[in-house]
Amino acid sequence: MQSHFKNTIRFFFMGMVVIITTNLSAEPVIREGGFPPNAPELQESAYVVMVNLDEQRVFVYHNGKEIRRMICSSGLPENDNATPTGRFIIDESGHKRGQWFYSDTYGEGAKYWVGFIGGTYLFHSVPMDKDQHIIEEEAKRIGQPASHGCIRLSVADAQWFYETIPSGSVLYITGTTPNSSDASSAELPMYRPLTKQEVCTWLADHHQEFYQQHLLSCEAALVRMTAACIGIPDLTEEGILADFPKGLDPETAFVCNNIDQGRRGPGNTIRWNNYGTHPPVVVKQLNHYIADHHLASLYTLQEVKADDAQLKDLISTDEHFLGAIVWLVGHPERWGAHPPVNDRGMVLGEHVRFVAPKLDASGNFIVWDPENHPNQPYHVPTLAGRELFNYRIAVLLAASP
């Protein structure tokens, strides 16, 4: 593993990269002066990976079309650490890839590594400590040379690369490694949050992955989906449920005695302690994950009070609005339009759903329900029962530029 880690001492900040990776385009984008203009593999039914050292970008093509674009960090130019240029075969032996490695010598490791010159030069995630936490002091070097020759990607991009690019794929590395000492901060790439359309595209591409696993785990399912959308893909529903504080007040805790048991007991009695939680808990937990993954400069969750008209106005006019988790009566046909509410503010039939950051052509909400399997969106003009929750929602906001 020492040969692996020779190229992974410095790295860039994980969370900020996933924000700007995906770019679907109808036609191949061959950058002038960058990639070989006559590369025959671009027109074949194969994956072709191209790294432009001048731009510190990785471009992936399939069937001659660009399917993904990723920011990277290549090798430092000094001390023979520059990333080699030329035409290579990714994992030519079929045995140079893995999900994790760690070097006791250097006290660092990385996830999702794939070799392109044996096991010496790799694509891999940002370096991490032995507990697989990102090493923060190197976190801001994305988009400029930082490694000893490897190509560093965000955790999400590295996982996608590891899972998607088959061994034997062609790799072109072109350009000249820029001298990092000559680069001013103004020339470095600026990180940005997702756009509204990118959120909607992500939801459409990944909706099947976030069906709630338990009868009463809808809040955890949507926390996981929201986190994954903004570049925190490693959370599990069980882990989120474990992280929620427990108690009897839904304003401060997740209230649930049995997550796989319903809310009505024998004789149609109500199990008020088999419930869920309210916006403050979800907002606090998601902001904790955002801070823990160094994304607080890009995103925040805020509790907002907005009726349907105000929510539509947020969707239509606020460029920073990227979606909202809403509390409503999940099945009014089952619980009634105005089901019982107890002294703790619990509403029988409480459920949460995610409202996309755009309206459909008819001005309807586009809503994702983690209870539906498959988790397909539905379109509605109003959201039933929200007045029982005082119209409170958890809003995902992009940071101001």
N, C-alpha and C positions, 0 to 999 in steps of 0.2 A: 504493500500500500504506500510505501514511501514514494515510489515513482508516480503514483496517482496524485499524492498530495504536494509533490514538488510544484504543481501548477495551481494550487488552491490556497495560497497563503493570504491573498488580499481578495476582497470581493465587494460587491455593491449591495445596496439595500433591496431586499426581497419584495416587500409589499408594494412598492411604488411601480414595479414593472408591469404587473399583471393588468394594470389600468390601461396600458396602451399597446397590448400585444396584438389583438386580433384585428385583422383587416381583410375582409373578403372582397375580392375584386373579380370582375368578369373576365379580364384579360391579363396575361402575364405582364409584370412590370420589370423590364430589364433596364437597370439603371445605367445611364451613359457613363462610360469609363469605369464601370464597376464589374459587372458580370460578363462572362464570355458571350458575345452576341450570337454565336452559332452553336451553343451547347446543344448537342442532339438530344440529350436526355430531357430537355424541357418539353418536347413534344411527345414523349412516350408516357405510357401509363405507369409511371413510377414516381416516387417521392424524390425530389431534388432539393438539397439544402444549399443555400448560398449565404456566405458571411461577407459583409462589406466592412473591412476594418476602418475605412475612412469615416463611415457613418456609425460604426459600432452597432450594427443591426444584423439580425438573422432573418432571412426570407425563406419560406418553405413553399414549394410548388408541388402540385399534383395534377396530372393530366395537362400540364402546360399552363395551369392557372395558379396564381398566388393565393394560398389559403391561410397563411398566417405570417405575421411580421412581429418580430420580438427585438427589444432592446437588449444589448449584451455588454459584457466587459471582456475584452481580449487581453493578450499578454502585454506587459510593459516592454518598451523598446530597448531598455538598457540591459546589460549583462546577459545578452543572448536569450532573453525571455520573451521576445516577440513571437506572436502566433505565426506559424509557418503558413505560407501561401501556396496555392496550387490546387490540383484536383486530387481528391482522396476518396476512399470508400469508408463509409461509416460502419464500424464494428465488422470489419472484413472477415474476422475469424468466427464471428457468431458467439463469442464468449466474453466479450469486453463490454459488459453492461451490468448494472446492479442498482438496487434501491437505496443503498446506504454504504458509506465507508467512513472510517474514522482512523486518524493517525494519532497514537499516543505521543509520538515524537514531536509533532507540531501542535498538539492539543486542539485540533480542528478536524472537521469532516464535512461531508456534503451528501445531499440526496440525489437520486435519479441520474447516475452517471452513465455515459455512453462514450466509448472510445472512438477516435478517428485516426490515430496513428498508434496502433497497438493499445497499450494501456498507459502511454506517456502523456498524450494530449486527449482531453475529454471535453464533452459538453456535460455540465452538471449544474446543480443548484448553487446558490450562495453558500459559502462555508458556514458551518455551525459548530457549536460546542458539543460535548459528549452527550448532552441531553437533547440534542437536535434543536437548540435555540439559536437564532441568528445572532452573529457577533456584531454588536451595534456600532463599534468604532469604525468599521469599514463600510458602514451602511449607505453612505452617500456617494459612492463612486460609480454608480451605474452610468453607462454611456461613455466611459472613458477607460483607457487601458488600466488594468488592475491586477491581472493574474501573472503567473509564470508561464503562460502559453495556452492555458485552457480557455474555453469559451464559457463564461458564467451567465446563467439565466436566473430569473426569479424561480421560486419553488414551484409555482403553478406552471410556468413555462417549461421548466425542466421536467416536470411530471408529464406534461403533454408531449414533449419531445421523446421522452423515454417510452411512453406508451404508444406513440403514433408512428414514429419513424422506424421502418424496418431495417434490420441489419442488411448490408449490401447496397444501401442507398448511396447515390453519388453526392459528394460534397465539393463545392468550390469555395475557396477562400481567396479573396482578392483585395486589392488596395494596399495602403501603407499605414502601419500603426502610427497614429499621431503621437507626438511627444506631449505627455500629460503636463509637463512643466511649462509648456508654451500655451496651454489652453486656458483661456479666461473663463470665469464662471458664466459670462454672458453667452459663450459659445457652447456650453454644455446643454444637453437636452433638458427641457423643462417637463416635470412630471405633472400629470393632470388626472383628474377623476374621470370616471366613465361619463359619457353623454347619456341623455335620455334614450336615444335610439340604441346605444350599445347595451343598456340595461335590458331593453325589450328584446333585443336579439339574443342576449345571454339567457333570458328566461325561456325563450322559445327553444333554444338549443339544449337546455339542461333541466327542463321542468320535470322530466320523468325521474330525476334523482332525489326528489325531496318530498315524496309521499310520507306522511307521518306514520311512525312505527307503532304507536300505541293509541288507544281510544282517546286519551286526553292529553296527547303530547303536541297539539297543534302549535303552541307558542314556541316550543323547542325546534320544531320542524322549520318554522319561518325564520327563527334566529339563524339556524344553520344555512338556510337558503340565502338570506340577506348577506351573511358573512361571506359565503362562497362567491356570491356575485361580485363583491368588491375585492376579491383576492385573498380570502382566508379559507382555503379549501379543505383544511385538515380537521375541522371540527366534526364531531359525531353527535347524533341526537342524544345518545346516552350520556356523553360527556357534558353536554349543555344542561341536561336535566340534573346531573350531579352538581354542576356549578350554580344553579339557581339556589338562592337561599330558601329555606323551608320554614313554614310557620302557618299562622291562621289568618293573616291579613293579606289579601291579594295585592294591596298597594306596596307591600314591602317583601313579599315572599311568594313562592310557588306553593299553592295550597292543594295537596293531593295525597290522600291516604292510599289510593289504589289506582294507578295510572291506566289499568286495563279494565276498570269497572265503571259502570255508568253512573249517572247522577241521581237516579231514582232507585230507592230501595224497596223492600217488601211493603205491600199495601200502598204503593205509590208515594211513599215518603221521599223526602228530598235529602240527598247526601250533600250537604253544603260544604263538607270538608273534602269533597272529591271534585275539585273545581278547576283550577288553573291560576292565572295571574293577570295583572293589569299593566298598563303602559309603563309606569316607572321602573318596574323590574326588568322588562325587556329592554328599555332604553339604557339602563345602567349596565346590563350584561353585554349588550352589543358594543357600547362605548368602551367597555373594558377590553373586549377582544380587539377592537380597532386600535386602542392604545398599545396593547401588548404586541401587535403586529406592525407597529410604527406607521399607522395610516391616519393618525389624528390630524395631520396637516392636509389631508385630502377629503375626509368624510367625518360626519358627525350624525348621531341620532338625537332627535329632539322630540319631546312630547308637545303636541300641538292640539288645540281645540279647533275643529273645523267641521261645520255641517256639510251636506253634500254639495251645495252650491259653492261654498268656500273651498272645498277640496277640489272641485273641478277647476276653479280659478287658479289654485296652486299648480295643478297639472298643466294648465294652458299657458300660464304667464310666468311662472317662476323657473328660471333656467337652472337653478340649483336643486330643484325638487327631483329626486331620483326614485320615488316610490314611497309607499307607506304601508305599515302593518295596521290594520283596522280591527276594532273590536265591535262585534255585532251579534245578533241572535242567529245562530247557525242554521236552524231549521224552524222558521216561524210556523210552518204547517204542522210541526210536531209539538212545539212548545207554546204556540200562540204568539200573537203580535206583541203582547205585553206580558211576558211571563213574570213569575214572582221575582222580587228583588229583596235581599235580606239586609240586616242592619250593617253588614260589612261591605255593602255595595256590590255584592255578587248577584249576577243575573242568570237565572236558570236558562240553559241553552246557550251560554256564552261560547263564542268561537272566534278565531282570528283568521284573517285572510290578507293577502298582499295585493295592493292596488298598484297597477303599472303606472309609469310616469307619462302616459299618453292616453287620450280618449280615442274611441273608434270613430269611424266616419259619421256615425249618427250621434256623437256626443255622449256615448255611454262609457261607464267605467269598464276597464278590462281587469278582471279579478282572477287571481290565482288562489286556489283552495287546496291546502295540503291534505285535506280529507278525501278529495277525489282521486280515484285511481283508475286510469292514468290521470295525472294532474294536468288537466287541460284548462285553459282559461275560459271564463264565461263573461258575457257582456250584459250589463244591467244599467238602467238609468238611475236607480237609487240603491242604497245599501240599508237593508231592513234592520231596525232595532238599535241603530247607533245612538239614538237619543237616550236610551237607557244607560249608556256609558258616558253621557255628557259630551258626546262627539269627540272624545279624546282618541288620538292616534299617535303612533310612533313614526316619525318622518325621517327618511334617509335624505340627507342634504350633502351636496358637493360643496367643498370649500370655495370661497370666493377667490378669483385669480389674484 
